[in-house]
Amino acid sequence: MFTRCSVLIVRPYPAALRTANQLFSSGFFEPFILPLSRIKPMHAAVLSKEQYDAVLATSANAFLQPLFCFHRLLTLPLYCVGQRTAQAAYKHHFTSIIIVAKNVDELCIEIGKRKKRHKHFIYLAGRKRRPVLENFCKKLGVRIDSLEVYDTEILAPSSIQKKGFPKTIDFVLLYSSANLACFLEACTNFVMLETKILCLSPRIAKSVSHAFGCQQLFSADEPTEKALFSLLDLSRKRS
């Protein structure tokens, strides 16, 4: 008798629910959700009167709230990371999406190529973030103003959530290194030696390795959900 593989999805709602639906629809997986963080818009964000050449966004979370007060940004060139970010920007009426990079490193390269044309950026950022983009622009001599429009709230798993998990987990999909302590605590009784932890990026895998010392640790070829799903499917076939 065919048994679905159990998959623990560690990412915030509502993205986790979308991921779970996709995995369940494949017919091979039984998904479980562990949202150790929650993304929320920062309604107090205020746009300065500066004149900008272009807009930066590295996550679809930048567009969680209507940007009515930012209407003058809508016609500026937009550099973003990922198709979902581009789609979210389009839904919020950004009309000039010129770059859709695969990751932040690729975005930095594109900024470098156009530094003579676009010298002053507004970055629609999360409050908790790595300063990769800001540091790169500073080195390049390009101005970047960061406007924090969303935040990540850390959540502790409830006992009710844990009771819903199976005795063992076949795979873990880890989308972020945030709140690793809670992840380790929550999964102590479910993540076994044979459990494969699949990470969205090598950076996340490195963080888990330092904290967890896990042997069955893998990372996607590129930091996209499509690549992570490919890794999951390949791991399932090899199991």
C-alpha positions, 0 to 999 in steps of 0.5 A, a space after each residue: 500500500 502506497 504511503 505518502 511521505 510526511 513533510 514539515 513546512 517551516 514558514 509563515 502563513 499564508 505562504 505555508 498553506 499555499 506550499 502545503 496545498 501544492 505538495 498534497 496535490 502532487 499525491 506523494 506528500 502529507 504536509 504539516 505546517 509549523 509557522 515559527 514566524 508571522 509576517 505583518 505590515 508596518 503601517 507607520 512607514 512614512 515615505 520621505 520627500 526625496 526624489 528617487 530613480 528606482 525602487 528595490 524589493 526583495 520579497 513579496 512581503 513588501 506589498 502586503 499592504 496597499 501603497 496608496 501613500 507611495 503612489 509616486 513610486 508606482 511609475 519608477 523602475 522596479 528591481 525585485 527578487 523573484 517572480 512572486 515579488 514581481 507579481 505582487 508589485 504588479 497587483 499593486 500597480 507598479 508599471 515598470 518592473 525592469 529586473 526580476 533577479 533570482 536572488 539578492 546577489 544577482 540583483 546586486 549585479 544588475 544594480 551595478 550594471 545600471 549605476 550610471 542610470 539609477 543612482 538613488 534607490 528606495 528599498 521597500 524592506 523588512 525590519 529584520 533583514 541582512 544588510 547585503 543590499 545596503 552594503 553593496 550599494 554603499 560600496 558601489 557609491 549608489 544611494 539607497 534609502 531603506 523604508 521598512 514596510 513589514 516585520 517578522 514576528 517570532 512565534 513559539 509552537 503550541 502544544 496543539 500544533 505539536 500533537 498534530 504531527 506524526 511520530 516521525 517526519 520524513 522531510 523538513 522544508 526550511 525556508 529561513 534561519 529565523 527562530 532556529 532555537 524554536 525549530 530545534 526545540 519543537 522538532 526534537 521528538 519528530 526529526 530523526 536521524 533519517 529525516 532529511 532537512 531541505 533548506 532553501 539556500 546554503 546559508 540556511 543549511 549552514 546555520 542549521 548545521 552549526 546549531 543542529 549538527 544534522 547529517 541529512 542536510 541539503 540545500 536547493 540549487 537556487 533559493 526558489 521554491 521551484 528548486 526546493 520542490 525539485 530537491 524534495 522530489 529527488 530526495 523522495 525518489 532516492 529514499 
